[in-house]
Each structure stands twice: as C-alpha cells, then as structure tokens.
Amino acid sequence: MRLDPTRILSQLRATYWFVPSCMVAIAIVLAFVMPWVDERYSIDPSGSFGWLGQTQTDGARAVLGAIAGSIIGVAGTTFSITMVAVSFASANFGPRLIANFMRDRGNQITLGTFIATFVYCLLVLRRVHNAAGDGGDISYGAFVPHFSVIVALTLALASVGVLIYFIHHVPETINIDRLVAQIGHELRRGVTELFPDTDAIDDENAAETIALAWRERIDDRPALSVCAAASGFVQRIDLKRLAELTDAHALLVRVQYRPGDFVTEGDIAFEVWHQDPPTVQERHAASLEKTLRATLHDCLETGYQRTPHQNCLFLVEQLVEVIGRAMSPGINDPFTAITCLNWLKGALVEFVERDARPSQPPRDAAVRVHPITFERLVATAFDQTRQYVCSDRDVAMHAMTVLAEIAVRTSDADHRDTLRRRMDALRTASATALAAEVGGDDVARRHADAARLLDDPQARRSHRDGPGWFGGSG
C-alpha cells in the first residue's frame, strides 16, 4: 500500500500511545526551554514573586520531587483503572470493542498529562544546583529556575483537574448505552459514505445497468488475474489510486474482495481487462503486466484484524456481538439488546431512505467493487441475532417491531420482501423457543399486526391513531 500521510496520521491518532507520546515530547522540549528562560530572565522571589515560597535550591528540589513522585504514582493507578475498564468491556461486551476504548481521547490525554508532568519535573530537577566554591576547578552560583517551577506547579494543578475528569469519565466509557450509541452513530456515517444520496441515482435499475455494461465490455476478452500478496483481513482498498491506474492505462478492474473479507495469499484479488484493441494490448502487455501487479498489490491493504474503515458490516457485527452477550444466560440483559436493535434500525432506515441501490462505482467507472447489498446488511443484522432474540418475549417483539417499521419506510418491493422473510423466520423461531403462555402468543400477534401494516396502508393510520406500538408509545 502506498504511503498516505493523512491515513497514517489518522491511524496513529487512533492508537493509545500516540497522544501521550506527543505530550511527553512537548514536555521534554519545555523542560529545556524554561531553564533557558530562567537563565536569561531571572526574578526576585522576595518581591512580587514572594508567593512562590522557595528561595533556596532545597525548596525547589522538594517541590519538583514531590510533584514527580506523586504524579507517577497517580499515572500508574490511572493505567490500572483503564486496564480494568478494558477487561470489563471485553468480558461483557466483546473483545472487538477494545479498540473503542483504546481510541478514547479522554483516556489518552489523561495518561499523557500525568506522564508529561512527571518527565518535565524530572528533567527540570536536574538543572537545580547549589553554588560551587572557589576552591574547585569550576565556580558558579546557585541556580533556582523559578519560571520552570511555576510551570511545574501549573502542570500539577492541571493533573489534579484531569484526575477529577478521569474519575468521571471512566464510568461513562463502560456505560453500555453510550458505547452502543457511539457504534450506532459511526454505523450511520458509514452507510452515508458507502451509499449515494437519493438525488445521485437517476435510474431505478442502476445495479442491473452496471452489470450489463460490464458484461458487454469484458465479453470474450482475456483477463489478467492478480493474486493477493499476503493473508489477512482486507482493511482498505485504495479506490482513488485504482481509478488513476485505469485512466492511465485504459483498463477495467474488478476487485474480488471487500474490506472486512479474509483473503489468503494466492487468492485472486483483482481481475484486469484491457479496453484497447487487441493489437495495442499485445504491444503494451509485456511492459505493463509487471507494473500492474506491483501497483495493484499496493492498492490492497491487509491486516490481522478487521476495522470499521470502508466496512460498515464490521460495525453491524459489533452490535450483533453485544446483543449475543447481553442475551447470554450469564448476563441476561434484554434492554441492552433492545438498545442495539434501535441503533441497527437507525442505520437501516438511513439505507432505505437513501434508496441505497448499489451504484458504487458509477456505471461508467472502470473499477468495480462488489457492493454491500440490502440483503447482506439485513442478514448480518437479523439472521445472526435471531437465535438470541427469539427466546425472550420483549426482545423478540421489539425485533419484530423494528423490522416492520423499516419495511414501512421503504418503497422498494425487494427490500420489503427481504424484511418480510426475517419477520416470518423470527415468528417461527419464537414459536419454537417461547411457550404460548410466556410470550409466544404475543410475538405471534405482533407478527400478524406487522404483516397487516405492510399489506394495508390504511392499517398504518389506525395504528398511529391509537396507543399501539406503531407510532404510539406501547
């Protein structure tokens, strides 16, 4: 993958160590600058700076030593608390959510403030010295860096404020509603990035048009297959560079994997066709093939784990994992599962209201990536959660409600059929997992009401006028 400074900076900012390291670097610079300022602009602590309270080197050393010693102890405690929070989240919400905690900017700044204060005080402390007598080889006066000590006191006060914030922030980071909301918002942003706005689609059969155009363009033409250079999860596809490549060499490129898919070294990752006539192809094939393979390898980045970049399905699976753990016998938290279903609904409604037909890339593009279809998105969200939600009355009824409300929001018949099949499957699963007297009949009635809403637009008005579940509070 070609080096992308913007992407590299974004990845660094998402790591736990980058922000603290930057703050420590600033503290090191400050620890050399402030004593230099003290050497050139001395102050009289007995005058207007008498509030400093130390006029001797021993006092300065005591202040700097006390700040450094206490701050490093607090930093160790802070790190321990962070690890406890991460362990708790991993056990209760799923190990794939650890990255959310590691990216948390509040935790990074807290640790960075403590470590930077410690490093600053330690480096300034070595500059404080007593006077040397004239009997030695070197003679110099005592040096007390008053400005540097003021900065150390300021950092100590800032550390106290950050500690208060951290104590408030840690419970928030493991609050499941807040965590799920963050994933939900990120999922909606992912949907809006992957799929065009409704106004950008001028053909209701855009997907079929693209497929037909591609079949016409690659018919009877030999393809150059480019295999993956390494095994791992696809983390990023450089679509911009692929587009530049196709424009420069008159190519058609089909990408066989999406971000989030696992690719094994040797699997066909790209198929390439020349748009030039055969005679031109033969003239350029020998010199172009080696360059093409190297460039295409650079356009596919793999890693040992999935990331949300270009991969909204990963975010859906995070919510699915939270649902599965919430409904496990050891936790049994149906309200968390209901919250996750609400955020899945928000993303799917965003999908259907944008019409979200797979028109990425556009029909005249020379690069084609297999799109995320509505069927695949719904299957990931509801097929994988059905085994968990079907055995709880409240969660099963809410899942039925979510499916029905999404179906009502779309005018696409295929989308409705997709959702209707999930409603029927959930009804069947609940009938098996739930006895009639403990909620099975309630789920069946909710399914019947939902089916009536889809079949009869007048039923929607009557439901909205009443206190029922559709448009009401029940």
C-alpha positions in Angstrom: 0.0 0.0 0.0 1.4 3.4 -1.0 2.2 5.6 2.0 -0.7 8.0 2.7 0.3 10.7 5.3 -3.3 11.5 6.1 -4.2 7.9 6.6 -1.0 7.2 8.7 -1.8 10.2 10.9 -5.4 9.0 11.4 -4.1 5.5 12.4 -1.6 7.0 14.8 -4.2 9.2 16.5 -6.3 6.0 17.0 -3.6 4.3 18.9 -3.4 4.5 22.7 0.3 5.6 22.8 0.5 8.4 20.2 -1.2 11.3 22.0 0.7 10.6 25.3 3.9 10.3 23.4 3.3 13.7 21.7 2.6 15.2 25.1 5.8 13.8 26.6 7.8 15.2 23.6 6.3 18.6 24.3 7.2 18.3 28.0 10.8 17.4 27.1 11.1 20.5 24.9 9.5 22.6 27.6 12.0 21.2 30.2 14.9 22.6 28.1 13.2 25.9 27.2 12.1 27.0 30.6 15.5 26.8 32.4 16.9 28.7 29.4 14.4 31.4 30.1 15.3 31.3 33.8 18.9 31.8 33.0 18.3 34.9 30.9 15.3 36.5 32.8 16.0 36.0 36.5 13.3 37.0 39.0 13.4 38.1 42.6 11.2 35.8 44.7 11.4 38.1 47.6 9.5 40.8 45.6 6.3 40.3 43.6 7.0 36.6 43.3 7.1 36.0 47.0 4.1 33.7 46.8 6.4 31.1 45.3 7.6 30.3 48.8 11.0 28.9 48.0 14.2 31.0 47.7 16.7 28.1 48.1 17.6 25.2 45.9 16.4 22.7 48.5 12.9 24.2 48.3 12.8 23.9 44.6 14.0 20.4 44.7 11.4 19.5 47.3 8.6 20.9 45.2 9.7 19.3 41.9 10.5 16.0 43.6 7.1 15.9 45.4 5.2 16.6 42.1 7.2 14.0 40.2 6.8 11.3 42.8 3.1 11.8 43.3 2.2 12.2 39.7 4.0 8.9 38.6 2.0 7.1 41.3 -1.2 8.6 40.1 -0.3 7.7 36.5 0.2 4.0 37.5 -3.2 4.0 39.2 -4.8 5.6 36.2 -3.3 3.0 33.8 -4.5 0.2 36.1 -8.1 1.6 36.2 -8.0 1.8 32.4 -7.0 -1.8 32.1 -9.7 -2.8 34.5 -12.3 -0.9 32.3 -11.0 -2.6 29.2 -11.1 -6.0 30.7 -14.6 -5.4 31.9 -15.7 -4.3 28.5 -14.0 -7.2 26.8 -15.7 -9.7 29.0 -19.2 -8.2 28.9 -19.5 -6.5 25.6 -17.0 -8.4 23.4 -13.2 -8.3 22.6 -13.8 -6.5 19.3 -14.9 -3.4 21.3 -11.5 -3.0 22.9 -10.4 -0.7 20.1 -13.2 1.7 21.0 -11.6 2.2 24.5 -8.1 2.4 23.1 -9.2 5.2 20.7 -10.9 7.1 23.5 -9.3 10.6 23.5 -10.1 11.3 27.2 -8.1 8.3 28.4 -5.1 9.2 26.1 -5.0 12.8 27.3 -5.2 11.8 30.9 -2.3 9.4 30.7 -0.3 11.9 28.6 -0.8 14.7 31.1 0.4 12.6 34.0 3.5 11.2 32.2 4.3 14.6 30.7 4.2 16.3 34.1 6.5 13.6 35.6 9.0 13.9 32.8 9.0 17.7 32.9 9.7 17.8 36.7 12.4 15.1 36.4 14.3 17.0 33.7 14.0 20.4 35.4 15.1 18.9 38.8 18.5 18.1 37.4 19.0 21.7 36.5 18.6 22.9 40.1 22.0 23.1 41.8 23.8 24.8 44.7 26.7 27.2 44.4 30.1 25.8 43.9 33.0 27.2 45.9 36.0 29.0 44.5 38.4 26.2 45.7 37.3 23.9 42.9 38.1 23.9 39.3 34.7 25.3 38.5 33.0 28.2 40.3 29.3 29.0 39.8 26.4 30.3 41.8 23.2 28.6 42.9 20.5 28.2 40.3 16.9 28.1 41.1 14.7 28.0 38.0 11.7 29.9 39.3 9.8 30.1 36.0 10.3 26.4 35.5 8.9 25.7 39.0 5.9 27.9 38.2 5.2 25.7 35.1 5.6 22.6 37.2 3.1 23.8 39.7 0.7 24.7 36.8 1.1 21.2 35.4 0.4 19.7 38.8 -2.8 21.7 39.1 -3.7 20.6 35.5 -3.1 17.0 36.6 -5.4 17.3 39.5 -8.1 18.6 37.2 -7.5 15.8 34.7 -7.7 13.3 37.5 -11.1 14.6 38.5 -12.2 14.4 34.9 -10.9 10.9 34.6 -12.8 9.6 37.6 -16.0 11.0 36.0 -15.0 9.7 32.5 -14.2 6.1 33.3 -17.8 5.1 34.3 -19.0 6.8 31.1 -16.7 4.8 28.9 -18.1 1.5 30.2 -21.7 2.7 30.0 -23.3 0.4 27.5 -25.8 2.8 26.3 -23.1 5.4 25.5 -20.9 2.7 23.9 -23.8 1.4 21.7 -24.7 4.9 20.7 -21.2 5.6 19.5 -21.2 2.5 17.4 -24.7 3.4 16.0 -23.6 6.9 15.0 -20.4 5.5 13.4 -22.6 2.9 11.5 -24.9 5.6 10.2 -21.9 7.6 9.0 -20.5 4.5 7.3 -23.8 4.0 5.5 -23.9 7.6 4.2 -20.3 7.3 3.0 -20.8 4.0 1.2 -24.1 4.7 -0.5 -25.1 7.7 -2.6 -27.8 10.2 -1.8 -31.2 9.6 -3.5 -30.7 12.5 -5.9 -27.5 10.9 -7.2 -29.4 8.0 -8.6 -31.2 8.6 -11.9 -32.0 5.0 -12.8 -34.1 2.7 -10.7 -32.3 -0.2 -12.2 -28.8 1.2 -11.7 -27.3 -2.1 -10.4 -28.6 -4.1 -13.4 -27.4 -1.4 -15.8 -23.9 -1.5 -14.4 -23.7 -5.3 -14.5 -25.0 -5.4 -18.1 -22.5 -2.7 -19.2 -19.6 -4.6 -17.6 -20.6 -7.9 -19.3 -20.6 -6.1 -22.6 -17.2 -4.6 -22.0 -15.4 -7.7 -20.8 -17.1 -10.2 -23.1 -14.6 -12.5 -24.9 -11.6 -10.6 -23.5 -8.9 -12.4 -21.6 -8.4 -11.3 -18.0 -5.2 -10.8 -16.1 -5.6 -12.2 -12.6 -3.6 -10.6 -9.8 -3.4 -12.6 -6.6 -3.2 -11.3 -3.0 0.4 -10.8 -1.8 -0.4 -11.6 1.9 -3.0 -13.3 4.0 -5.3 -11.4 6.4 -8.4 -9.3 6.6 -8.8 -6.6 3.9 -8.6 -3.3 5.7 -8.5 -0.8 2.9 -8.8 -0.6 -0.8 -7.3 2.4 -2.5 -10.1 3.2 -4.9 -8.6 6.6 -5.9 -5.4 5.0 -7.0 -7.2 2.2 -8.8 -9.2 4.9 -10.7 -6.0 6.7 -11.6 -4.5 3.4 -12.8 -7.5 2.5 -15.1 -7.5 6.0 -16.6 -3.7 6.0 -17.3 -3.7 2.5 -19.0 -7.3 2.1 -20.3 -8.2 -0.8 -18.0 -11.2 -2.4 -16.4 -10.5 -3.6 -12.9 -12.8 -5.8 -10.8 -12.0 -6.1 -7.1 -12.9 -9.5 -5.8 -12.9 -8.7 -2.1 -14.4 -6.0 0.1 -12.9 -4.5 3.3 -13.6 -7.0 6.1 -13.2 -10.1 3.9 -10.5 -12.5 4.7 -8.0 -13.1 1.8 -5.4 -15.9 1.7 -2.1 -15.4 -0.1 -2.6 -16.6 -3.7 -6.3 -15.9 -3.9 -7.4 -13.8 -6.9 -7.8 -10.3 -5.6 -8.1 -8.4 -8.9 -9.2 -9.2 -12.4 -8.0 -6.8 -15.1 -9.1 -6.3 -18.7 -7.6 -4.0 -21.4 -10.0 -1.6 -23.1 -7.6 -1.1 -26.0 -7.9 -3.1 -29.2 -6.0 -6.5 -29.2 -3.1 -5.1 -31.3 -2.5 -2.3 -28.8 -2.8 -4.7 -25.9 -0.2 -7.0 -27.3 2.2 -4.1 -27.8 2.0 -3.0 -24.2 1.2 -6.2 -22.4 4.8 -7.3 -21.6 5.9 -3.9 -20.2 2.6 -3.3 -18.4 1.9 -6.5 -16.6 4.8 -6.3 -14.1 3.9 -2.7 -13.2 0.2 -3.6 -12.9 0.8 -6.4 -10.4 3.0 -4.3 -8.2 0.6 -1.4 -8.3 -2.5 -3.5 -7.6 -0.7 -5.2 -4.6 -0.2 -1.7 -3.2 -3.9 -0.9 -3.6 -5.0 -3.7 -1.3 -4.1 -3.4 2.4 -4.4 -6.4 4.7 -4.0 -6.8 8.4 -4.6 -9.2 11.3 -8.0 -7.7 12.3 -11.0 -6.0 10.8 -11.5 -2.3 11.1 -14.6 0.0 10.5 -12.8 1.8 7.7 -14.8 1.2 4.5 -16.6 -1.6 6.3 -19.9 -0.8 7.9 -20.7 -4.5 8.2 -18.0 -4.7 10.9 -20.0 -2.1 12.9 -23.1 -4.1 12.5 -21.3 -7.2 13.7 -20.2 -5.3 16.8 -23.8 -4.5 17.7 -24.7 -8.1 16.9 -22.0 -9.3 19.3 -23.3 -7.0 22.1 -26.8 -8.5 21.6 -25.4 -12.0 21.8 -23.6 -11.3 25.0 -26.4 -9.3 26.5 -28.8 -12.3 25.9 -26.4 -14.9 27.3 -27.5 -16.7 30.5 -24.7 -15.1 32.5 -25.7 -11.6 31.7 -29.4 -11.7 30.6 -29.8 -8.0 29.8 -32.7 -7.7 27.3 -32.8 -3.9 27.5 -29.2 -3.7 26.1 -30.3 -5.9 23.2 -33.3 -3.6 22.6 -31.0 -0.6 22.5 -28.8 -2.3 19.9 -31.8 -3.1 17.8 -32.8 0.5 17.9 -29.4 1.7 16.5 -29.5 -1.1 13.9 -32.9 0.3 12.9 -31.4 3.8 12.5 -28.7 2.6 10.1 -31.1 0.5 8.0 -33.6 3.3 7.8 -30.8 5.6 6.6 -30.1 2.9 4.0 -33.6 2.6 2.6 -34.3 6.3 2.7 -31.2 7.0 0.6 -32.6 4.3 -1.7 -29.1 2.7 -1.5 -29.1 0.9 -4.7 -25.5 -0.3 -5.4 -24.3 2.4 -7.7 -20.7 2.5 -6.3 -18.9 2.7 -8.6 -21.0 4.5 -11.2 -22.0 2.7 -14.4 -19.2 4.2 -16.5 -16.5 3.6 -13.9 -13.6 1.3 -14.9 -13.3 0.0 -11.3 -15.9 -2.4 -9.9 -16.2 -3.5 -6.3 -18.8 -6.0 -5.2 -21.4 -3.8 -3.3 -22.9 -4.3 0.1 -26.5 -5.1 -0.7 -29.5 -4.5 1.5 -30.0 -8.3 1.7 -26.5 -8.8 3.1 -26.8 -5.9 5.6 -30.2 -7.2 6.9 -28.9 -10.8 7.0 -25.9 -9.7 9.1 -28.1 -7.7 11.5 -31.0 -10.1 12.0 -30.1 -13.6 10.9 -27.1 -13.7 13.3 -29.2 -12.3 16.2 -32.3 -14.4 15.7 -31.1 -17.3 17.9 -30.6 -14.8 20.7 -33.7 -12.7 20.5 -36.2 -15.4 19.7 -36.1 -16.8 23.3 -37.0 -13.5 25.0 -40.5 -12.1 24.7 -39.6 -8.4 25.0 -36.6 -8.6 22.6 -38.4 -10.7 20.0 -41.4 -8.3 20.0 -39.1 -5.4 19.6 -37.1 -7.0 16.8 -40.5 -7.7 15.0 -41.3 -4.0 15.6 -38.0 -2.8 14.1 -38.4 -5.0 11.0 -41.9 -3.8 10.4 -41.1 -0.1 10.9 -38.1 -0.4 8.5 -40.3 -2.1 5.9 -42.9 0.6 6.2 -40.2 3.3 5.5 -39.2 1.8 2.2 -41.0 1.7 -1.1 -38.7 -0.9 -2.7 -40.6 -4.2 -3.1 -37.4 -6.3 -2.9 -36.4 -4.5 0.4 -39.8 -5.3 1.8 -39.6 -9.0 0.8 -36.2 -9.2 2.5 -37.6 -7.8 5.7 -40.8 -9.8 5.5 -38.7 -13.0 5.3 -36.9 -12.1 8.5 -40.2 -11.4 10.2 -41.5 -14.8 9.3 -38.3 -16.5 10.4 -38.4 -14.7 13.7 -42.0 -15.7 14.2 -41.2 -19.4 13.5 -38.1 -19.3 15.8 -40.1 -17.7 18.6 -42.9 -20.2 18.3 -40.3 -22.9 19.0 -38.3 -21.2 21.7 -41.2 -19.5 23.6 -44.2 -21.2 25.1 -47.5 -19.6 24.3 -48.2 -18.6 27.9 -44.8 -16.8 28.4 -44.9 -14.7 25.3 -45.2 -16.9 22.2 -48.7 -15.7 21.6 -47.6 -12.0 22.0 -44.9 -12.4 19.4 -47.4 -14.1 17.0 -49.9 -11.2 17.4 -47.1 -8.7 16.8 -46.2 -10.6 13.7 -49.8 -10.5 12.5 -50.1 -6.8 13.1 -46.8 -6.2 11.3 -48.0 -8.2 8.3 -51.2 -6.2 8.2 -49.3 -2.9 8.3 -47.3 -4.0 5.2 -50.3 -5.2 3.3 -52.8 -2.4 4.1 -51.7 1.3 4.2 -55.0 2.1 6.0 -54.0 -0.1 8.9 -51.0 2.2 9.5 -53.2 5.2 10.1 -55.4 3.3 12.6 -52.3 2.1 14.4 -50.9 5.6 14.6 -54.1 7.0 15.9 -54.1 4.5 18.8 -51.6 4.0 21.6 -50.2 0.8 20.0 -46.6 0.0 19.1 -46.6 1.5 15.7 -46.4 5.3 16.0 -47.5 5.1 19.6 -45.9 4.5 23.0 -46.7 0.9 23.6 
